[in-house]
Amino acid sequence: MNHASNDALPVVVIGAGPVGLAAAAHLHERDIPFLVLEAGDAAGAAIAEWGHVRLFSPWRYNIDAAARRLLDAAGWAAPDLDVLPTGDELVHEYLAPLAKLPAFSPYVRYDARVVGIARVGVDRVRTAGRDTAPFLVRLADGTEVTARAVIDASGTWRTPNVLGATGLPAHGESDTVVNRAMPDVLGADQDRFARVHTLVVGAGHSATNTLLALAALAETEPGTTITWAIRATNANRAYGGGAADALPARGALGTRLREHVDAGRITLLTEFLAHRIEPANDGAGGVTVISRDAAGVEQRVRADRVVAATGYRPDHSIAAELRLDLDPILESTRALAPLIDPNVHSCGTVPPHGVDELTHPEPGYYMVGMKSYGRAPTFLMATGYEQARSIAAALAGDWIAARDVQLELPETGVCSTNLVTDEQLPGAQADACCGSTPAAATPTGRGLATGISGGLLTAPVPLTAVAPDSGTSGDQGVGGCCG
């Protein structure tokens, strides 16, 4: 098959989440045919699983420019750009209307889980004819689709990190009910967490959200107790930028968490390296989680519930027959890794990047959104939108636009919150003249590092990098930093 016939094929976009649909919008604007394959039964299916969580960044950072142009042309009623949406609001007020547009709906296929990507007629070893062979995308039901290019925005929501500190499951973990990150503690899951002791393991924003929700539950449900276990020697990374954060809600997240720890409402355990889980043997159905450091020193915590908020990792198995150039640490593209290194960067300090940093040795295959960051917890939704714009421009042959990457992000801090100021609630109004005006946030240069040198780990124990949350419905995680 030659290049001309390949150009008539669609670009397959994997995932109908924010970044996947943004990619489709940019492809549409450039008259490039596309097909979106979504594993769930609706746009934003993975986001719906954490719909109770409120993002830390307002709507203005969460709406792609090309998507907005399409929505505005259809008479869309845009939300207040200064309000912080929940996951549910992001789906119902933005993603669902976008996916239903006439320009989109015929080209979005649901319940279409991708299980493999290859080149027609060649495996990964064969070079002859490879660049002219179209992509072959296989679905779980056996259906196969050919494509001129593939944009993988499938996220990482379905591949959480394990509880074990080595990156391997803790002994007994597979035999224990461990709750994944961000249970709906104040809603659907309230009865499971009320009046019991919960251990939350992790230092990222999903851990912080869960801890704050549990603290709120404890105020109305006596007997609800909370222990927070982290691998670091202190919790400074999780506390974030505080008043210096360019996103007030993001700074408030860490400030409130510190207050609960200092007041003793949350018990903090540091240098906790989960090694084993075993029944508590007290007749109450709980478990004991055991930490063991490099010297063999153990810490033991008895808990009724365990929440593993230890981040996420990408699953590259669907691309096993493609030629990828992955960073050996982060599992992002090798060129992108130094720009998103969590030892140096926070969510808001990642430099703009586009098609050049996202290119693999396999021409035409791109990972975007949370999956593109591998294990790095420094992703913001706006970053994924710029990735999508750049790649669509490159596929259209507009390399000037593709390489003119621009992005302005708020700096410092950790990355998602259930906290919201009165001014950021729907329908809120600022005082006309007499109310105090919040002080302008002061950027802090490169921002708070989120990796080992930023306090994630100081003990000489080999650990899996803690990545944040993301989504299989097209990069839907709370998004690493999720904004």
Secondary structure, DSSP 4 states (H G I P E B T S, - for coil): --HHHHHTSPEEEE--SHHHHHHHHHHHHTT--EEEE-SSSSTTHHHHTTTTPBPSS-GGGTS-HHHHHHHHHTT--PPPTTSPPBHHHHIIIIIHHHHTSTTTGGGEESS--EEEEEETTB-SS--TTTTTSPEEEEETTS-EEEESEEEE---STTSBPPSSTTSSPPBTGGGS--EES---TTTTTHHHHTTSEEEEE--SHHHHHHHHHHHHHHHHSTT-EEEEE-SSSSSHHHHTTGGG-SSHHHHHHHHHHHHHHHTTSSEEE-S--EEEEEE--SSSS-EEEEEE-TT--EEEEEESEEEE---B----GGGTTS---B-TTT-SBTTTHHHH-TTT--GGGPPP--HHHH--SSTTEEE-GGGGGTT-S---HHHHHHHHHHHHHHHTT-HHHHH--------SS----S---GGGSTT----SSSSPPPPPPPP-TT----SIIIII--SS-----------TTTS-SS-TT--
